[in-house]
Every structure is written in C-alpha cells, then in structure tokens.
Amino acid sequence: MSIPGPHDIKRHELPNGITVLVREHHASPSVVLRGSLRVGAYDEPAERTGLAAFTSDALMRGTDNRSFDQIYEELESVGASLGISAATHNTGFGAKSLVEDLSLLLSILSDALRNPTFPVDEVEKLRGEILSDLDDRVHNTRRMANLAFHELAYPEEHPYSRAVSGYPETVRSITRDDLVAFHEEGYGPEGAILVIVGAVDTDEALEQVEEALGDWEGSVFERQPLPDVPQLDGIREKEIPIPGKTQSDIVLGVPGPARSEPDFLPAMVANCILGLFGMMGRLGESVREEQGLAYYSYSRLEGGLGPGPWRVIAGVAPDAVDQAIESIKAEIRRLCEEPIPEEELRDNQTFITGSLPLRLETNEGVARTLLSMERHNLGLDYLQRYKDVIESFTVDEVQAAAQHWLDDNAYAVGISGPPEE
C-alpha cells in the first residue's frame, strides 16, 4: 500500500476560503467525503450550551430546495449516506456514495449547509430527540463520570468544561430564532476543509466542488483565544450516584497537550505505554488483569486545537472504586518516576507505527487522516515522516512528556455508580 503524500494528494484552495484535498484510489467504485466548518460549541454562549449541536442536527431537516423526506429519499435512492454534527471547534460532515453520485452528494451537502429552513415541526421533533438523549445520559455512568471530569478539569468559563450536546435547561431554552441566527452568523466557507478520497478523477472532483460550493458566501464568528487552562495543583473529585446501577465508572485525568504542543507526540507514546498497547497497556495489565479490579481500564490522549484531556477510563465494581483509583495513580507514578525499559518503548513505537497502515486501509480512514493533517497544519508529507519521527523518541523524551503533564497528586476524577448503601 502506498502511503498518502504529496505525490498523490492534490491540495487546492477556493477563493472563498475552502481548502480541498483529493486523493484518488480506484480499488472500489465508491467515494468518501469528509470535512469541517470553522463553527462549533466554541461560538455559543454558555446560557445556550448545545446550540451548535442543535443547529448542525437541524440542517438536514429541510432546506430551501428539499424537504426532510426528499433529502433522505435522494440519498437512499442511490445508497448514499450523509451526516453533519458539531464538536467544540468545528462542525464536521461525512458522506459516502458511488463515484457517479458525487455531484448529487455535494449538491445535498451544499444545500444543507447553506440553505436550511429549520421547519418548526422538525425543530420540535429534534428537540425531543436531544432531550431524550440527555435523559439517557443521566442514567449512563460512563457519560456522567466524563461530564464530571470535564467540569472539574477545566475552568468554568472554558468551552471544554461544558457538554457539546448541552443540558436539558439550555436545550429547552433554545428557540428556532436562535438556530437561524447561529447559522447566519457562523456558517461560512472561511476555514472550511473538504477531503475527497476514492475512485474519482481529481480534476473532475475539484470542478464538482467548485460548482457546488465555489459561490458560497457567508460569515464566520470572530473568535477570542481560548481561556487559559492552568495545570491542576491538587485533587478534584466529584461523585454522581445513579440508583439502580451495578457498575461504577471512573474518569481520571488532566488537561493535556494541544496537538500543536512540541511534546504531543512523545506524550502520545507515553499514553500508549500507560493504557493502549496490547491489552490496554500497563493499566490493562495491572488494574484489570493482575488485580482484577476493572472490567476495562485504558487511557486516552485527545489532543486537538486546544488542551484536550488526557484521561484514564475504567469500569469497576462499586466496592473497588478506591482501590482502582490507587492502582491507576500507581501506574501514573511509575510512568513518571521509573525509567521506561528500552524494549517496552520499542515495542510501543512499533505498535504505533504498525497501526498506521491499518488506519489507512479504507477510504474512510484515509479521509479522516487527511482532514486531521490539514486541520493541524502537519503538511502533506506527514504520513511519510511519521515512522521516523515516532521511532526517534528516546526514553528520556517520552518520560519527560509524562512528567510534564501527569501527576498522581494533581488530577480531576469523576465517579459515577450506584449510591452508597
């Protein structure tokens, strides 16, 4: 398999600010489209938390040119799929179709992004669906533990402290006029990214994008820098009891490095050692396998445009919560204080570089990767440099990254499970 790079990725910028990346891959007759707009929960007021998600979910409920039913009939008639959803910094979209239907797919996407009508009845149906999901969240131990973690780890005024999907009281307060205004003020082409991967002719694909989106005009929100996120200086803990549950979930961690931080990749290697490699790294081996304290225990380093979380996530029996937390802290302490054996480091580096081809096996995987590369300004040759970069890190560099971001005496932990008897 050829690793994508400057030799087979075409990058083109439209005059209205959209960046388009195209990679031809003719192994199957399909095409995958992924992309993002520079609008998200970052841009909503705290009292309207959930507005960005509500808006993105409503885009395909009806447009100037198509009703809700027509949109889905057109997609289903050719076996295509299209979805749009908001995150903190961006609103993303993903689509797939046969290559001959790319023009139709782009037409529907353009219509949804540019011309939504927010029909009143559909808005209210959607509100009900969102509120139903938020009701489900209240009864989900992992989701509630994660919610508590973010509220503890980030300052109250920071977008990362709030749930992108919102809260019942904020979602109920959002009006159709709020959706219309958010769309009018924030949905524009500037900073948008569109990635196309599949059995396309590059020049034809670019012409179709130009036809569908080249004349798009629209504003985007002015953004202030993210508020500062100080490193935690102690332990912050919150428990959320949920009656009727038989398992507890733990989310323990800190605000971690942004993707742009110089030590992000060494931290990613450290995270692999901690809770990813093999059967979920040292955490899986110690907390789950050896001690039998957890049904699952792993770690995740998010990275992103801001200081995303570095978390350990574990599901445990309610009477094992305290012991599991102590065991997690012990593994964090060991990672920071004891030299990492060279063989363990090499095994993890091999695992990381070896998993890259697996991520690139499908058009979807390639499209996701190219979108991330463009979003974080990594360069079209990033994947070709990746193996050498990962293998270059030393024990000292990896441990220094862990020491900089992790501290077993300074963390936030959200816990959710059955009430204490």
Secondary structure by P-SEA (a helix, b strand, c coil): ccccccccbbbbbcccbbbbbbbbbccccbbbbbcccccccccccccccaaaaaaaaacccccccccaaaaaaaaaaabbbbbbbcccccccccccccccaaaaaaaaaaaaaccccccaaaaaaaaaaaaaaaaaaaacaaaaaaaaaaaaaccccccccccccccaaaaaaccaaaaaaaaaaccccccbbbbbbccccaaaaaaaaaaccccccccccccccccccccccbbbbbbbbbccccbbbbbbbcccccccccaaaaaaaaaaacccccccccccccccccccccccccccccccccccccbbbbbbcccaaaaaaaaaaaaaaaaacccccaaaaaaaaaaaaaacccccccaaaaaaaaaaaaaaccccccccaaaaaaaaccaaaaaaaaaaccccccbbbbbbccccc
